């Protein structure tokens, strides 16, 4: 069992003290990270004590400490899950061989690329959410925002450790570059498009943490299967923290739905905008946008890169070892969507070619669970409206649907129809302006903004009106 050095300058369970060169390199990177955090992390309340969860171990019980801390003093650390004895590679051409403890030379470039792309998303989301603290609907929500932010920062540390430890000068340069790219920067943007979009309001934040962080769950779970054991163990622990981020999104959207229904009943109207709420059709538009942008993060329906990563053992499928097949996928086939001028069809490809689409299918199934809960709230209050996931081809910029227009219910439409109907399907300037108009910060313990219902319970047994951020 790895020993946790919680009092080290960089808390860790990877024996940094036993590798002085690596320790010095990371301690030299640390001030750059803190400077980035202070300049591009949360724009307010940096020196206010926040009731945060800090990783202190990796065991199933008692792995985190809760307490008030000022964010620049947060104890970002490097934690890998406990190793699995005699772990074997579960898929690909090396199936059955011992998992790697070092990087095979022939896969060095591909592994580094996977780490950089994953690592780049972590600080990107912090930058996207930088100004949300100004308009938090409650101290409870403000604390949750900051919890997501500091853990995305720790996830950056997780990737930076692997780059420094296993990739030498190239890895150090890549770690530096992740603090030089910035979300939305026209000259040096983040690698993936979704992480250059703005997160201008709290409804967008709730949708982002539900849909885009859920993509993160599936990407991390795929890397969790990697034959490179340090990466597998890193992602295993990251998934433990990632669960809270999706909880923030699922309960956040659910609380908006609950408040909208409450205002509809209170004022006997479907239009709650005059009463400080968010109409259900606007919620559907935001859902359509964030879901479709997140679908693009999985890539094209077929991918040579994904197939090569799988065959090499670098990146598996979600819950790879639970799947009942040969885990090599060279002869088994499946259908994938295909969009042409003739309409939406399908084509048959090998499962190996279709790994992105398989992961997207798993993601879509998972996304429906939240909608079921939100729609249950609508049904329980007699509201004859249902929130739905749009068709997989709706508003896509990557893959077979790129360059085509598809309606939310899956009908191909021409350019003129799209232009005429897009305002019914995606948020308009007026929709966004209304949502922004509701974004007024609430900093009195226990109070909530009028557009969102209170949570069912507080954090870690604390009451909802707890002083989550000391202002």
Helices and strands as residue ranges (DSSP letters): G 16-18, H 20-40, E 50-55, E 64-69, G 71-73, G 105-107, H 108-128, G 132-135, H 139-177, G 193-196, H 202-207, I 208-212, H 213-224, H 229-267, G 273-275, H 280-296, H 304-312, G 320-322, E 333-340, E 343-350, H 355-380, E 405-406, E 412-413, H 415-425, H 429-438
